[in-house]
Amino acid sequence: MTIYFYKVEEPYGCFSNFSPHPIQIDGWCWQTVEHYYQAHKFVGTTDEALIRTIKNVSTPMEAALLGRDRTRNHRPDWEQVKQQIMWRGVLTKFLTHPDIQQILLNTGEDVIVEDSPTDYYWGCGEDQTGENHLGKMLMNVRQHIRQHLAQANCKLVDR
Ligand SMILES: Nc1c(N[C@@H]2O[C@H](COP(=O)(O)O)[C@@H](O)[C@H]2O)[nH]c(=O)[nH]c1=O
């Protein structure tokens, strides 16, 4: 089976980076993965003040709009680091919240697709030809957490 998700209020909406699941990374608390991800576009730039602004806006959509503002200075290495930054955010989200971790694990080996009509990088785009990096990342997080849990169980048995 293939699982499609996009809007928070629709099935599997907890897989969206817009879902209201806070994460804490390096002592900073982010309301959503989207807040965290968008703010990191400005690390080390002359627009660094925007990081705090994005952190404090009340919705992930506001965070996304600020982060996507092309009149602002994005870090020059963004394309090289964005996967790594997203990985940290998404993994932390599913390690922090046991209820949605269970939903992710219960998807078994199903393919997961971010059914975004506009995003051909993180999602599948309108015509399904997109790269679906967020869906792929969620499947990798699922695998990573399974291995992590298996190792923890082995340690318990070894005692
Ligand atoms: N879920 C969701 C979106 N998708 C999210 O947008 C982010 C990509 O942003 P960027 O790299 O700036 O293009 C990434 O987290 C992707 O999952 N976008 C939306 O406008 N609405 C939404 O409900």
The ligand as a MOL file (V3000), in Angstrom:
LIG
                    3D

  0  0  0     0  0            999 V3000
M  V30 BEGIN CTAB
M  V30 COUNTS 23 24 0 0 0
M  V30 BEGIN ATOM
M  V30 1 N 2.8070 20.4600 4.4360 0
M  V30 2 C 2.8120 21.6330 3.7780 0
M  V30 3 C 3.9800 22.0630 3.0520 0
M  V30 4 N 5.0790 21.2640 2.9300 0
M  V30 5 C 6.3440 21.5420 3.5620 0
M  V30 6 O 6.9880 22.7150 3.0910 0
M  V30 7 C 8.3840 22.5710 3.3880 0
M  V30 8 C 9.2230 22.9050 2.2020 0
M  V30 9 O 9.4740 24.2610 2.2490 0
M  V30 10 P 10.5400 24.9680 1.2660 0
M  V30 11 O 11.8410 24.1940 1.3550 0
M  V30 12 O 10.6260 26.3490 1.8050 0
M  V30 13 O 9.9210 24.8940 -0.0980 0
M  V30 14 C 8.5960 21.1360 3.7960 0
M  V30 15 O 8.5890 21.0470 5.2060 0
M  V30 16 C 7.3830 20.4800 3.2330 0
M  V30 17 O 7.1030 19.2610 3.8820 0
M  V30 18 N 3.9310 23.2670 2.4270 0
M  V30 19 C 2.8200 24.0780 2.4720 0
M  V30 20 O 2.8320 25.1820 1.9110 0
M  V30 21 N 1.7090 23.6760 3.1370 0
M  V30 22 C 1.6330 22.5020 3.7930 0
M  V30 23 O 0.6050 22.1710 4.3960 0
M  V30 END ATOM
M  V30 BEGIN BOND
M  V30 1 1 1 2
M  V30 2 2 2 3
M  V30 3 1 2 22
M  V30 4 1 3 4
M  V30 5 1 3 18
M  V30 6 1 4 5
M  V30 7 1 5 6
M  V30 8 1 5 16
M  V30 9 1 6 7
M  V30 10 1 7 8
M  V30 11 1 7 14
M  V30 12 1 8 9
M  V30 13 1 9 10
M  V30 14 2 10 11
M  V30 15 1 10 12
M  V30 16 1 10 13
M  V30 17 1 14 15
M  V30 18 1 14 16
M  V30 19 1 16 17
M  V30 20 1 18 19
M  V30 21 2 19 20
M  V30 22 1 19 21
M  V30 23 1 21 22
M  V30 24 2 22 23
M  V30 END BOND
M  V30 END CTAB
M  END
